[in-house]
Amino acid sequence: MVQQLLLLGQLAFVLLIYLFVWRVVRSARGDLLGAAGARRSMRNQDAQESTIIPAADAQAARRAAGLTDPRLVVQSSDVLRPGVPFTIGGGLSMGRAEGNDVMLDDPVVSSRHLRIVPPGTVVDDGSTNGTFVNGERVQGRMALHTDDQLQVGSTMFRYEGPR
């Protein structure tokens, strides 16, 4: 009788271990698929917002008319020199990882922190510590207006809209 109870206890223990492993795998798989799905969704939104005019043609037309592209200018930073401008052009990505248009070697900046899509919309890419415009945390997307302050980690940018 005691041996049968021990065997039953062992079987229950093994079953619990399998259940635990199954839940961990399911959770990890959901996290991976959820992140990929979110990236796909963002790409689709960006594609829907694009214009029919090719970016190079639009920029050339703007320059010919004496207009400038929107840009971000570093106001203060622990990692970038103040006064440095970053032209948004066809879009801009920021983060700690290599491959971003603006690489910020700041421990509170996520590897893929944010994107700016033309003409001037901030898209927070699920950053851990957030992106702030004029002190307000960006939830998903937020339009930028001339002289808005964009904070990413220790870096503060000023947005200069198209002129």
Biotite code that builds the C-alpha atoms (Angstrom):
import biotite.structure as struc

atoms = struc.array([
    struc.Atom([0.000, 0.000, 0.000], chain_id="A", res_id=1, res_name="MET", atom_name="CA", element="C"),
    struc.Atom([2.801, 2.442, 0.880], chain_id="A", res_id=2, res_name="VAL", atom_name="CA", element="C"),
    struc.Atom([4.653, 1.578, -2.339], chain_id="A", res_id=3, res_name="GLN", atom_name="CA", element="C"),
    struc.Atom([1.535, 2.248, -4.386], chain_id="A", res_id=4, res_name="GLN", atom_name="CA", element="C"),
    struc.Atom([1.127, 5.682, -2.756], chain_id="A", res_id=5, res_name="LEU", atom_name="CA", element="C"),
    struc.Atom([4.796, 6.495, -3.429], chain_id="A", res_id=6, res_name="LEU", atom_name="CA", element="C"),
    struc.Atom([4.408, 5.449, -7.074], chain_id="A", res_id=7, res_name="LEU", atom_name="CA", element="C"),
    struc.Atom([1.260, 7.569, -7.387], chain_id="A", res_id=8, res_name="LEU", atom_name="CA", element="C"),
    struc.Atom([3.108, 10.536, -5.823], chain_id="A", res_id=9, res_name="GLY", atom_name="CA", element="C"),
    struc.Atom([6.014, 10.111, -8.263], chain_id="A", res_id=10, res_name="GLN", atom_name="CA", element="C"),
    struc.Atom([3.640, 10.014, -11.228], chain_id="A", res_id=11, res_name="LEU", atom_name="CA", element="C"),
    struc.Atom([1.868, 13.146, -9.994], chain_id="A", res_id=12, res_name="ALA", atom_name="CA", element="C"),
    struc.Atom([5.241, 14.885, -9.541], chain_id="A", res_id=13, res_name="PHE", atom_name="CA", element="C"),
    struc.Atom([6.361, 13.995, -13.095], chain_id="A", res_id=14, res_name="VAL", atom_name="CA", element="C"),
    struc.Atom([3.018, 15.192, -14.442], chain_id="A", res_id=15, res_name="LEU", atom_name="CA", element="C"),
    struc.Atom([3.456, 18.535, -12.638], chain_id="A", res_id=16, res_name="LEU", atom_name="CA", element="C"),
    struc.Atom([6.958, 18.927, -14.091], chain_id="A", res_id=17, res_name="ILE", atom_name="CA", element="C"),
    struc.Atom([5.635, 18.318, -17.627], chain_id="A", res_id=18, res_name="TYR", atom_name="CA", element="C"),
    struc.Atom([2.802, 20.777, -17.023], chain_id="A", res_id=19, res_name="LEU", atom_name="CA", element="C"),
    struc.Atom([5.266, 23.405, -15.800], chain_id="A", res_id=20, res_name="PHE", atom_name="CA", element="C"),
    struc.Atom([7.580, 22.948, -18.813], chain_id="A", res_id=21, res_name="VAL", atom_name="CA", element="C"),
    struc.Atom([4.610, 23.074, -21.197], chain_id="A", res_id=22, res_name="TRP", atom_name="CA", element="C"),
    struc.Atom([3.434, 26.393, -19.676], chain_id="A", res_id=23, res_name="ARG", atom_name="CA", element="C"),
    struc.Atom([6.929, 27.914, -19.860], chain_id="A", res_id=24, res_name="VAL", atom_name="CA", element="C"),
    struc.Atom([7.297, 26.925, -23.528], chain_id="A", res_id=25, res_name="VAL", atom_name="CA", element="C"),
    struc.Atom([3.819, 28.219, -24.343], chain_id="A", res_id=26, res_name="ARG", atom_name="CA", element="C"),
    struc.Atom([4.515, 31.528, -22.616], chain_id="A", res_id=27, res_name="SER", atom_name="CA", element="C"),
    struc.Atom([7.886, 31.996, -24.345], chain_id="A", res_id=28, res_name="ALA", atom_name="CA", element="C"),
    struc.Atom([6.371, 31.114, -27.718], chain_id="A", res_id=29, res_name="ARG", atom_name="CA", element="C"),
    struc.Atom([3.564, 33.628, -27.185], chain_id="A", res_id=30, res_name="GLY", atom_name="CA", element="C"),
    struc.Atom([6.070, 36.348, -26.265], chain_id="A", res_id=31, res_name="ASP", atom_name="CA", element="C"),
    struc.Atom([8.112, 35.673, -29.398], chain_id="A", res_id=32, res_name="LEU", atom_name="CA", element="C"),
    struc.Atom([5.111, 35.540, -31.709], chain_id="A", res_id=33, res_name="LEU", atom_name="CA", element="C"),
    struc.Atom([3.552, 38.571, -30.058], chain_id="A", res_id=34, res_name="GLY", atom_name="CA", element="C"),
    struc.Atom([6.696, 40.666, -30.627], chain_id="A", res_id=35, res_name="ALA", atom_name="CA", element="C"),
    struc.Atom([6.920, 39.559, -34.257], chain_id="A", res_id=36, res_name="ALA", atom_name="CA", element="C"),
    struc.Atom([3.236, 40.305, -34.754], chain_id="A", res_id=37, res_name="GLY", atom_name="CA", element="C"),
    struc.Atom([3.652, 43.783, -33.280], chain_id="A", res_id=38, res_name="ALA", atom_name="CA", element="C"),
    struc.Atom([6.588, 44.491, -35.615], chain_id="A", res_id=39, res_name="ARG", atom_name="CA", element="C"),
    struc.Atom([4.546, 43.285, -38.599], chain_id="A", res_id=40, res_name="ARG", atom_name="CA", element="C"),
    struc.Atom([1.637, 45.486, -37.527], chain_id="A", res_id=41, res_name="SER", atom_name="CA", element="C"),
    struc.Atom([3.897, 48.555, -37.235], chain_id="A", res_id=42, res_name="MET", atom_name="CA", element="C"),
    struc.Atom([5.386, 47.872, -40.685], chain_id="A", res_id=43, res_name="ARG", atom_name="CA", element="C"),
    struc.Atom([1.880, 47.607, -42.154], chain_id="A", res_id=44, res_name="ASN", atom_name="CA", element="C"),
    struc.Atom([0.851, 50.910, -40.540], chain_id="A", res_id=45, res_name="GLN", atom_name="CA", element="C"),
    struc.Atom([3.962, 52.618, -41.920], chain_id="A", res_id=46, res_name="ASP", atom_name="CA", element="C"),
    struc.Atom([3.240, 51.228, -45.393], chain_id="A", res_id=47, res_name="ALA", atom_name="CA", element="C"),
    struc.Atom([-0.331, 52.558, -45.242], chain_id="A", res_id=48, res_name="GLN", atom_name="CA", element="C"),
    struc.Atom([0.919, 56.022, -44.273], chain_id="A", res_id=49, res_name="GLU", atom_name="CA", element="C"),
    struc.Atom([3.478, 56.291, -47.077], chain_id="A", res_id=50, res_name="SER", atom_name="CA", element="C"),
    struc.Atom([2.911, 58.672, -49.934], chain_id="A", res_id=51, res_name="THR", atom_name="CA", element="C"),
    struc.Atom([2.793, 57.812, -53.605], chain_id="A", res_id=52, res_name="ILE", atom_name="CA", element="C"),
    struc.Atom([5.633, 60.229, -54.433], chain_id="A", res_id=53, res_name="ILE", atom_name="CA", element="C"),
    struc.Atom([9.057, 58.554, -54.012], chain_id="A", res_id=54, res_name="PRO", atom_name="CA", element="C"),
    struc.Atom([10.981, 60.048, -51.074], chain_id="A", res_id=55, res_name="ALA", atom_name="CA", element="C"),
    struc.Atom([13.920, 61.193, -53.232], chain_id="A", res_id=56, res_name="ALA", atom_name="CA", element="C"),
    struc.Atom([11.583, 63.105, -55.587], chain_id="A", res_id=57, res_name="ASP", atom_name="CA", element="C"),
    struc.Atom([9.744, 64.716, -52.675], chain_id="A", res_id=58, res_name="ALA", atom_name="CA", element="C"),
    struc.Atom([13.005, 65.823, -51.029], chain_id="A", res_id=59, res_name="GLN", atom_name="CA", element="C"),
    struc.Atom([14.314, 67.267, -54.309], chain_id="A", res_id=60, res_name="ALA", atom_name="CA", element="C"),
    struc.Atom([11.067, 69.206, -54.802], chain_id="A", res_id=61, res_name="ALA", atom_name="CA", element="C"),
    struc.Atom([11.261, 70.569, -51.243], chain_id="A", res_id=62, res_name="ARG", atom_name="CA", element="C"),
    struc.Atom([14.862, 71.717, -51.716], chain_id="A", res_id=63, res_name="ARG", atom_name="CA", element="C"),
    struc.Atom([14.000, 73.368, -55.047], chain_id="A", res_id=64, res_name="ALA", atom_name="CA", element="C"),
    struc.Atom([11.239, 75.308, -53.282], chain_id="A", res_id=65, res_name="ALA", atom_name="CA", element="C"),
    struc.Atom([13.700, 76.429, -50.566], chain_id="A", res_id=66, res_name="GLY", atom_name="CA", element="C"),
    struc.Atom([12.135, 74.206, -47.901], chain_id="A", res_id=67, res_name="LEU", atom_name="CA", element="C"),
    struc.Atom([14.072, 72.105, -45.391], chain_id="A", res_id=68, res_name="THR", atom_name="CA", element="C"),
    struc.Atom([13.384, 68.598, -44.168], chain_id="A", res_id=69, res_name="ASP", atom_name="CA", element="C"),
    struc.Atom([12.255, 68.112, -40.568], chain_id="A", res_id=70, res_name="PRO", atom_name="CA", element="C"),
    struc.Atom([15.065, 67.322, -38.167], chain_id="A", res_id=71, res_name="ARG", atom_name="CA", element="C"),
    struc.Atom([15.964, 66.718, -34.547], chain_id="A", res_id=72, res_name="LEU", atom_name="CA", element="C"),
    struc.Atom([18.655, 68.847, -32.919], chain_id="A", res_id=73, res_name="VAL", atom_name="CA", element="C"),
    struc.Atom([20.449, 67.630, -29.777], chain_id="A", res_id=74, res_name="VAL", atom_name="CA", element="C"),
    struc.Atom([19.770, 70.053, -26.902], chain_id="A", res_id=75, res_name="GLN", atom_name="CA", element="C"),
    struc.Atom([21.524, 68.171, -24.103], chain_id="A", res_id=76, res_name="SER", atom_name="CA", element="C"),
    struc.Atom([22.969, 64.690, -23.776], chain_id="A", res_id=77, res_name="SER", atom_name="CA", element="C"),
    struc.Atom([25.426, 62.491, -21.923], chain_id="A", res_id=78, res_name="ASP", atom_name="CA", element="C"),
    struc.Atom([26.238, 60.630, -25.160], chain_id="A", res_id=79, res_name="VAL", atom_name="CA", element="C"),
    struc.Atom([25.865, 63.134, -28.059], chain_id="A", res_id=80, res_name="LEU", atom_name="CA", element="C"),
    struc.Atom([27.298, 66.600, -28.654], chain_id="A", res_id=81, res_name="ARG", atom_name="CA", element="C"),
    struc.Atom([24.695, 69.376, -28.232], chain_id="A", res_id=82, res_name="PRO", atom_name="CA", element="C"),
    struc.Atom([23.762, 71.143, -31.458], chain_id="A", res_id=83, res_name="GLY", atom_name="CA", element="C"),
    struc.Atom([24.142, 68.080, -33.697], chain_id="A", res_id=84, res_name="VAL", atom_name="CA", element="C"),
    struc.Atom([21.208, 67.868, -36.161], chain_id="A", res_id=85, res_name="PRO", atom_name="CA", element="C"),
    struc.Atom([19.650, 64.609, -37.398], chain_id="A", res_id=86, res_name="PHE", atom_name="CA", element="C"),
    struc.Atom([17.568, 64.948, -40.571], chain_id="A", res_id=87, res_name="THR", atom_name="CA", element="C"),
    struc.Atom([14.453, 62.784, -40.468], chain_id="A", res_id=88, res_name="ILE", atom_name="CA", element="C"),
    struc.Atom([14.116, 62.460, -44.252], chain_id="A", res_id=89, res_name="GLY", atom_name="CA", element="C"),
    struc.Atom([12.459, 59.121, -44.993], chain_id="A", res_id=90, res_name="GLY", atom_name="CA", element="C"),
    struc.Atom([12.431, 58.103, -41.321], chain_id="A", res_id=91, res_name="GLY", atom_name="CA", element="C"),
    struc.Atom([14.791, 57.684, -38.402], chain_id="A", res_id=92, res_name="LEU", atom_name="CA", element="C"),
    struc.Atom([15.397, 54.965, -35.808], chain_id="A", res_id=93, res_name="SER", atom_name="CA", element="C"),
    struc.Atom([16.993, 55.401, -32.386], chain_id="A", res_id=94, res_name="MET", atom_name="CA", element="C"),
    struc.Atom([18.299, 52.960, -29.840], chain_id="A", res_id=95, res_name="GLY", atom_name="CA", element="C"),
    struc.Atom([21.313, 51.384, -28.212], chain_id="A", res_id=96, res_name="ARG", atom_name="CA", element="C"),
    struc.Atom([21.858, 48.691, -30.861], chain_id="A", res_id=97, res_name="ALA", atom_name="CA", element="C"),
    struc.Atom([24.017, 49.062, -33.930], chain_id="A", res_id=98, res_name="GLU", atom_name="CA", element="C"),
    struc.Atom([21.944, 49.477, -37.056], chain_id="A", res_id=99, res_name="GLY", atom_name="CA", element="C"),
    struc.Atom([19.875, 52.357, -35.679], chain_id="A", res_id=100, res_name="ASN", atom_name="CA", element="C"),
    struc.Atom([20.156, 55.664, -37.521], chain_id="A", res_id=101, res_name="ASP", atom_name="CA", element="C"),
    struc.Atom([20.951, 57.342, -34.193], chain_id="A", res_id=102, res_name="VAL", atom_name="CA", element="C"),
    struc.Atom([22.845, 55.094, -31.790], chain_id="A", res_id=103, res_name="MET", atom_name="CA", element="C"),
    struc.Atom([22.537, 56.182, -28.145], chain_id="A", res_id=104, res_name="LEU", atom_name="CA", element="C"),
    struc.Atom([25.000, 54.395, -25.871], chain_id="A", res_id=105, res_name="ASP", atom_name="CA", element="C"),
    struc.Atom([22.882, 55.083, -22.793], chain_id="A", res_id=106, res_name="ASP", atom_name="CA", element="C"),
    struc.Atom([21.974, 52.309, -20.291], chain_id="A", res_id=107, res_name="PRO", atom_name="CA", element="C"),
    struc.Atom([18.345, 53.472, -20.005], chain_id="A", res_id=108, res_name="VAL", atom_name="CA", element="C"),
    struc.Atom([17.786, 53.436, -23.788], chain_id="A", res_id=109, res_name="VAL", atom_name="CA", element="C"),
    struc.Atom([16.381, 50.219, -25.290], chain_id="A", res_id=110, res_name="SER", atom_name="CA", element="C"),
    struc.Atom([18.162, 48.508, -28.175], chain_id="A", res_id=111, res_name="SER", atom_name="CA", element="C"),
    struc.Atom([15.344, 49.483, -30.558], chain_id="A", res_id=112, res_name="ARG", atom_name="CA", element="C"),
    struc.Atom([13.853, 52.413, -28.670], chain_id="A", res_id=113, res_name="HIS", atom_name="CA", element="C"),
    struc.Atom([11.858, 54.451, -31.177], chain_id="A", res_id=114, res_name="LEU", atom_name="CA", element="C"),
    struc.Atom([11.267, 55.394, -34.786], chain_id="A", res_id=115, res_name="ARG", atom_name="CA", element="C"),
    struc.Atom([10.264, 58.667, -36.331], chain_id="A", res_id=116, res_name="ILE", atom_name="CA", element="C"),
    struc.Atom([8.165, 58.315, -39.463], chain_id="A", res_id=117, res_name="VAL", atom_name="CA", element="C"),
    struc.Atom([7.623, 61.215, -41.873], chain_id="A", res_id=118, res_name="PRO", atom_name="CA", element="C"),
    struc.Atom([6.620, 63.914, -41.601], chain_id="A", res_id=119, res_name="PRO", atom_name="CA", element="C"),
    struc.Atom([7.218, 63.831, -37.831], chain_id="A", res_id=120, res_name="GLY", atom_name="CA", element="C"),
    struc.Atom([5.485, 61.101, -35.861], chain_id="A", res_id=121, res_name="THR", atom_name="CA", element="C"),
    struc.Atom([7.251, 59.409, -32.940], chain_id="A", res_id=122, res_name="VAL", atom_name="CA", element="C"),
    struc.Atom([6.622, 55.669, -32.658], chain_id="A", res_id=123, res_name="VAL", atom_name="CA", element="C"),
    struc.Atom([7.786, 54.142, -29.366], chain_id="A", res_id=124, res_name="ASP", atom_name="CA", element="C"),
    struc.Atom([8.938, 50.613, -30.195], chain_id="A", res_id=125, res_name="ASP", atom_name="CA", element="C"),
    struc.Atom([8.014, 49.204, -26.776], chain_id="A", res_id=126, res_name="GLY", atom_name="CA", element="C"),
    struc.Atom([10.936, 50.803, -24.956], chain_id="A", res_id=127, res_name="SER", atom_name="CA", element="C"),
    struc.Atom([11.397, 49.853, -21.319], chain_id="A", res_id=128, res_name="THR", atom_name="CA", element="C"),
    struc.Atom([11.950, 53.336, -19.899], chain_id="A", res_id=129, res_name="ASN", atom_name="CA", element="C"),
    struc.Atom([9.763, 55.262, -22.314], chain_id="A", res_id=130, res_name="GLY", atom_name="CA", element="C"),
    struc.Atom([9.989, 58.104, -24.779], chain_id="A", res_id=131, res_name="THR", atom_name="CA", element="C"),
    struc.Atom([8.765, 61.549, -23.748], chain_id="A", res_id=132, res_name="PHE", atom_name="CA", element="C"),
    struc.Atom([7.509, 64.515, -25.777], chain_id="A", res_id=133, res_name="VAL", atom_name="CA", element="C"),
    struc.Atom([7.284, 67.742, -23.766], chain_id="A", res_id=134, res_name="ASN", atom_name="CA", element="C"),
    struc.Atom([7.373, 65.633, -20.588], chain_id="A", res_id=135, res_name="GLY", atom_name="CA", element="C"),
    struc.Atom([4.476, 63.392, -21.658], chain_id="A", res_id=136, res_name="GLU", atom_name="CA", element="C"),
    struc.Atom([5.154, 59.681, -22.162], chain_id="A", res_id=137, res_name="ARG", atom_name="CA", element="C"),
    struc.Atom([4.511, 58.485, -25.720], chain_id="A", res_id=138, res_name="VAL", atom_name="CA", element="C"),
    struc.Atom([1.956, 55.667, -25.800], chain_id="A", res_id=139, res_name="GLN", atom_name="CA", element="C"),
    struc.Atom([2.361, 54.096, -29.238], chain_id="A", res_id=140, res_name="GLY", atom_name="CA", element="C"),
    struc.Atom([2.444, 57.098, -31.607], chain_id="A", res_id=141, res_name="ARG", atom_name="CA", element="C"),
    struc.Atom([2.540, 60.850, -31.152], chain_id="A", res_id=142, res_name="MET", atom_name="CA", element="C"),
    struc.Atom([2.792, 63.663, -33.705], chain_id="A", res_id=143, res_name="ALA", atom_name="CA", element="C"),
    struc.Atom([5.650, 66.127, -33.286], chain_id="A", res_id=144, res_name="LEU", atom_name="CA", element="C"),
    struc.Atom([5.230, 69.876, -33.740], chain_id="A", res_id=145, res_name="HIS", atom_name="CA", element="C"),
    struc.Atom([7.909, 72.517, -34.238], chain_id="A", res_id=146, res_name="THR", atom_name="CA", element="C"),
    struc.Atom([9.943, 73.159, -31.054], chain_id="A", res_id=147, res_name="ASP", atom_name="CA", element="C"),
    struc.Atom([8.641, 70.036, -29.269], chain_id="A", res_id=148, res_name="ASP", atom_name="CA", element="C"),
    struc.Atom([11.134, 68.522, -26.827], chain_id="A", res_id=149, res_name="GLN", atom_name="CA", element="C"),
    struc.Atom([11.815, 64.801, -27.376], chain_id="A", res_id=150, res_name="LEU", atom_name="CA", element="C"),
    struc.Atom([13.531, 62.964, -24.514], chain_id="A", res_id=151, res_name="GLN", atom_name="CA", element="C"),
    struc.Atom([15.195, 59.593, -25.040], chain_id="A", res_id=152, res_name="VAL", atom_name="CA", element="C"),
    struc.Atom([17.131, 58.477, -21.955], chain_id="A", res_id=153, res_name="GLY", atom_name="CA", element="C"),
    struc.Atom([19.496, 61.305, -20.979], chain_id="A", res_id=154, res_name="SER", atom_name="CA", element="C"),
    struc.Atom([19.267, 62.928, -24.415], chain_id="A", res_id=155, res_name="THR", atom_name="CA", element="C"),
    struc.Atom([16.957, 65.849, -25.146], chain_id="A", res_id=156, res_name="MET", atom_name="CA", element="C"),
    struc.Atom([16.189, 66.771, -28.763], chain_id="A", res_id=157, res_name="PHE", atom_name="CA", element="C"),
    struc.Atom([14.291, 69.750, -30.202], chain_id="A", res_id=158, res_name="ARG", atom_name="CA", element="C"),
    struc.Atom([12.100, 68.998, -33.218], chain_id="A", res_id=159, res_name="TYR", atom_name="CA", element="C"),
    struc.Atom([12.363, 71.428, -36.108], chain_id="A", res_id=160, res_name="GLU", atom_name="CA", element="C"),
    struc.Atom([9.433, 70.858, -38.426], chain_id="A", res_id=161, res_name="GLY", atom_name="CA", element="C"),
    struc.Atom([9.507, 71.220, -42.191], chain_id="A", res_id=162, res_name="PRO", atom_name="CA", element="C"),
    struc.Atom([9.998, 74.773, -43.447], chain_id="A", res_id=163, res_name="ARG", atom_name="CA", element="C"),
])
